[in-house]
């Protein structure tokens, strides 16, 4: 019984005309594809589509419904800013050419051809 009650709850979001226009503009012309996708998902749910169906069939590629739910929650809390990827997220680079030019890399400089440990490069 509890499972049926949880499953019957529908995730919705009410959008003002201003929000709807903002999301439509983002979907149409934002330079970042991930933001266009997230805005499209929020817009579809805001216009009456079921979030679960949007996750599985309403976007270019299927998403986990929980992903869509988190986008909806973040949009409700922070607006369009909540759909952006936060700084520091994702995999960190294993090697940064900029860092080695500044002398901050693990190995020596490219010009010296030697590691900091003193061994020759192969």
ABEGO torsion letter per residue (X at the ends): XAAAAAAABBBBBBBBAAAAAAAAAAAAABABAAAAAAAAAAAAAAAGBBAAAAAAAABABBBBAAAAAAAAAAAAAAEAAAABBBBGBEBBBABBAAAAAAGABABBBAAAGBBAAGBBBX
